[in-house]
Amino acid sequence: MIVLDTSVFTDYLVIFDENRHRKAKKFVDEVSERDFVIYQPFLFEVELAGILRRKYTEKKTRELLKDVKSKVVIVGETTLRCIAIDVAIKTHCRAVDSYSIATAKLTW
């Protein structure tokens, strides 16, 4: 099991920087080949949608989201909330990072 930052999926799906895209593609492909289960906090989809929409049409964004969601396990907010709050208090990090860390802690 693994939790990936949204930026990894962004760099995999959108070429903002060729080097980052190449590294993300290699990494995600290797994760897929090894049959890791990829977990993501509930807000992953919202964050990724906003980023993808900067580059793609609404239709293409929805298609990419559907494809990505079929390959990850989304963990709900109610499951993560208490852990994420604890992480935020202890680390002072942003909410999105707190939820990602909470997802990793929960699925470890």
Residue, then its C-alpha position, 0 to 999 in steps of 0.5 A: m500500500i502507498v499514498l502518493d501526493t497529488s503532484v505525482f499524479t499531476d506530473y504523470l497526467v500533465i506535462f508542465d515539465e518534461n523531466r518531472h513528467r518522465k520521473a512521475k511516469k516511471f514511478v507510477d508505472e512501477v507502482s502499478e507493475r508491483d500491484f501496490v494498492i494506492y490510497q488517497p484521501f477524499l480531497f484528492e479528487v477535488e484537488l486533482a480536478g482543479i489542476l487538470r482543468r487548468k490544462y484540459t477541457e471539462k470532458k477530458t478532465r472528467e475522463l481522466l478523473k474517472d480513470v485515476k479513481s478506478k486505480v486508487v482507493i479513496v478514504g472518506e473524510t469521516t474516517l480521516r478527520c481525527i487523525a488529520i487534526d492530530v497530524a496538523i496540530k503536531t506538524h503545523c502542515r496544511a490540511v491537504d498534507s494532514y489528510s495525506i499523512a493521515t491516510a498513510k497512517l491509517t493504511w499502514 
